[in-house]
């Protein structure tokens, strides 16, 4: 299984993670025709944002309204793991409420072999997805 994302967004996700080393960054990923072209950053409202992430319900509803207004589809959710492996934690798996979304986990660590990884999380199981990077031209269908 694979997930398609605009190349500029991969760089943006990594930059966001590296700017917030004291907390997990998080947000929604959206696009059209199965290609992720937009990242909507959210505030991490978790009680311990260094080791978990949570988007407050009112912010999540606002972001979903923005997606619909822009005629975009929710295609993914991202967050960073500032000090750990960039794979879903047990808590990430437990709280994966959108089974059709790709869950991106970003590592800001320079030593990370693959700083951005994506997973399908369904029925309590995480399966790694292949990330297919699209150029801006391909991603926007030009």
ABEGO torsion letter per residue (X at the ends): XBBBBBAAAAAAAAAAAAABAABBBBEBBBEBGGBBABBBBBBBABABAAABBBBBAAAAAAAAAAAAAAGBBBABBBBBBAABBBBBBAAAAAABABAABBBBBBBABAABABABBBBBBBGGBBBBBBBBBBBAAAAAGX
